Amino acid sequence: MRIHRYGDASVIRLDDIPRPVPGPGEVLIDVAATSFNPSDIGLRRGLLRSVFRIDLPYTLGGDVAGTVVEVGGGVHTLAAGDRVIGRLDGGGAAAEYVTAAADTLVAAPDAVPLAHAAAIPIAGLTAWQAVFEHAGVTSGQRVLVNGAGGGIGGFAVQLAKYAGAHVIATAGPRSAETVLRFGADQIIDYTTTPLADALDEPVDVVLNLVVVGAETLVPLVRPGGVVVSVTVPVTTPAGSPVTAVHFVVRNDTSHLAALVKLVDAGAVHLDVSASRPLTDLASVHRDAESARTRGKIILVP
Ligand SMILES: NC(=O)c1ccc[n+]([C@@H]2O[C@H](COP(=O)([O-])OP(=O)(O)OC[C@H]3O[C@@H](n4cnc5c(N)ncnc54)[C@H](OP(=O)(O)O)[C@@H]3O)[C@@H](O)[C@H]2O)c1
């Protein structure tokens, strides 16, 4: 599923192109699934050209789960038949086959269907890096996950719980049950309740996964605490005792492998809200643009 120009969802089209050939250090993957990420909309609209290099035509799909079918020169760590997942810097997984650098891939979890594991890379890595690298969540902390019903949120709640935190999560009615199942200690229904009214004491950490309302978060944090935002940068007044961090996810196979281990151990569950045929990709983009999606949607070629 490729775009030849930037624009609305109608620019996404099904193309029949030759199967790619793995170069040195690469493998060819028979794709079991990719997953939708909100950044795909920005890529498609041409808004992320300053962040990611894009050559048109561009094949969408930054997450991959699949089976190695061929290895390129110099690849000794993977072999045909290996089940792998990864985050692809240049996209390409919205296809039947994709090539990827072998050193960006890790073994897929055994505990979930291979296609479902496409839900892990981008959302899981972002949550991992927010919780452990940027917020440094530790046992006993009060952590607010703002936007827990989304793809990153499901991982963030479970990872913060895994770290031993007390987790407060914002979620609407359609996501509240899932977020509670993932271990949240308190749910705030953002559709009815202002955050400031629902919190009885400040939090140590805010993980902000939502675009709107970020400026209201700083007063909820205790002095010395931190707001980590993966969407818009949050600004703090001069001399504020609260630290604000904004970051962009990066590939780290040690983080990805650690996530896979937690999935296999049953400590982290995947929130696959829908499995759609890959040819529905434009429709999934439209659903996401009108806020009709939640959790992770996987797309199966
Ligand atoms: N910095 C990075 O490197 C990086 C990496 C990946 C993604 N991102 C960005 O991170 C954001 C989240 O990504 P995602 O994949 O988790 O998105 P997503 O799955 O599309 O998030 C959708 C969810 O957002 C929730 N939501 C919407 N408005 C809300 C509000 N006002 N308060 C609380 N929850 C709200 C909805 O929850 P309910 O179902 O509860 O209504 C919905 O389930 C996106 O903006 C994405 O572009 C950044």
Ligand as a Chemical Component Dictionary entry (heavy atoms), coordinates in Angstrom:
data_LIG
# 
_chem_comp.id                   LIG 
_chem_comp.type                 NON-POLYMER 
_chem_comp.pdbx_formal_charge   0 
_chem_comp.three_letter_code    LIG 
# 
loop_
_chem_comp_atom.comp_id 
_chem_comp_atom.atom_id 
_chem_comp_atom.alt_atom_id 
_chem_comp_atom.type_symbol 
_chem_comp_atom.charge 
_chem_comp_atom.model_Cartn_x 
_chem_comp_atom.model_Cartn_y 
_chem_comp_atom.model_Cartn_z 
_chem_comp_atom.pdbx_ordinal 
LIG N1  N1  N 0  7.310   10.951 20.168 1  
LIG C1  C1  C 0  7.274   9.807  19.504 2  
LIG O1  O1  O 0  8.317   9.251  19.156 3  
LIG C2  C2  C 0  5.966   9.166  19.183 4  
LIG C3  C3  C 0  5.927   7.823  18.808 5  
LIG C4  C4  C 0  4.692   7.250  18.532 6  
LIG C5  C5  C 0  3.529   8.018  18.630 7  
LIG N2  N2  N 1  3.615   9.322  18.978 8  
LIG C6  C6  C 0  2.393   10.135 19.141 9  
LIG O2  O2  O 0  1.806   9.764  20.371 10 
LIG C7  C7  C 0  0.410   9.957  20.337 11 
LIG C8  C8  C 0  -0.302  8.716  20.844 12 
LIG O3  O3  O 0  -0.041  7.642  19.981 13 
LIG P1  P1  P 0  -0.957  6.330  20.044 14 
LIG O4  O4  O 0  -0.448  5.375  19.039 15 
LIG O5  O5  O -1 -1.103  5.892  21.458 16 
LIG O6  O6  O 0  -2.327  7.002  19.550 17 
LIG P2  P2  P 0  -3.767  6.363  19.372 18 
LIG O7  O7  O 0  -3.715  4.909  19.566 19 
LIG O8  O8  O 0  -4.294  6.878  18.089 20 
LIG O9  O9  O 0  -4.573  7.057  20.560 21 
LIG C9  C9  C 0  -5.955  7.031  20.471 22 
LIG C10 C10 C 0  -6.485  7.125  21.879 23 
LIG O10 O10 O 0  -6.335  8.439  22.370 24 
LIG C11 C11 C 0  -7.260  8.587  23.416 25 
LIG N3  N3  N 0  -7.593  9.996  23.589 26 
LIG C12 C12 C 0  -7.963  10.876 22.641 27 
LIG N4  N4  N 0  -8.166  12.090 23.189 28 
LIG C13 C13 C 0  -7.914  11.970 24.524 29 
LIG C14 C14 C 0  -7.928  12.862 25.627 30 
LIG N5  N5  N 0  -8.265  14.157 25.490 31 
LIG N6  N6  N 0  -7.605  12.396 26.837 32 
LIG C15 C15 C 0  -7.259  11.096 27.012 33 
LIG N7  N7  N 0  -7.219  10.194 26.000 34 
LIG C16 C16 C 0  -7.542  10.633 24.766 35 
LIG C17 C17 C 0  -8.474  7.776  23.013 36 
LIG O11 O11 O 0  -8.828  7.126  24.202 37 
LIG P3  P3  P 0  -10.274 6.476  24.543 38 
LIG O12 O12 O 0  -10.369 5.236  23.722 39 
LIG O13 O13 O 0  -10.126 6.247  26.009 40 
LIG O14 O14 O 0  -11.312 7.496  24.191 41 
LIG C18 C18 C 0  -7.956  6.811  21.952 42 
LIG O15 O15 O 0  -8.095  5.469  22.315 43 
LIG C19 C19 C 0  0.086   10.322 18.890 44 
LIG O16 O16 O 0  -0.062  11.714 18.805 45 
LIG C20 C20 C 0  1.310   9.883  18.121 46 
LIG O17 O17 O 0  1.519   10.606 16.924 47 
LIG C21 C21 C 0  4.801   9.910  19.269 48 
# 
loop_
_chem_comp_bond.comp_id 
_chem_comp_bond.atom_id_1 
_chem_comp_bond.atom_id_2 
_chem_comp_bond.value_order 
_chem_comp_bond.pdbx_ordinal 
LIG N1  C1  SING 1  
LIG C1  O1  DOUB 2  
LIG C1  C2  SING 3  
LIG C2  C3  SING 4  
LIG C2  C21 DOUB 5  
LIG C3  C4  DOUB 6  
LIG C4  C5  SING 7  
LIG C5  N2  DOUB 8  
LIG N2  C6  SING 9  
LIG N2  C21 SING 10 
LIG C6  O2  SING 11 
LIG C6  C20 SING 12 
LIG O2  C7  SING 13 
LIG C7  C8  SING 14 
LIG C7  C19 SING 15 
LIG C8  O3  SING 16 
LIG O3  P1  SING 17 
LIG P1  O4  DOUB 18 
LIG P1  O5  SING 19 
LIG P1  O6  SING 20 
LIG O6  P2  SING 21 
LIG P2  O7  DOUB 22 
LIG P2  O8  SING 23 
LIG P2  O9  SING 24 
LIG O9  C9  SING 25 
LIG C9  C10 SING 26 
LIG C10 O10 SING 27 
LIG C10 C18 SING 28 
LIG O10 C11 SING 29 
LIG C11 N3  SING 30 
LIG C11 C17 SING 31 
LIG N3  C12 SING 32 
LIG N3  C16 SING 33 
LIG C12 N4  DOUB 34 
LIG N4  C13 SING 35 
LIG C13 C14 SING 36 
LIG C13 C16 DOUB 37 
LIG C14 N5  SING 38 
LIG C14 N6  DOUB 39 
LIG N6  C15 SING 40 
LIG C15 N7  DOUB 41 
LIG N7  C16 SING 42 
LIG C17 O11 SING 43 
LIG C17 C18 SING 44 
LIG O11 P3  SING 45 
LIG P3  O12 DOUB 46 
LIG P3  O13 SING 47 
LIG P3  O14 SING 48 
LIG C18 O15 SING 49 
LIG C19 O16 SING 50 
LIG C19 C20 SING 51 
LIG C20 O17 SING 52 
# 
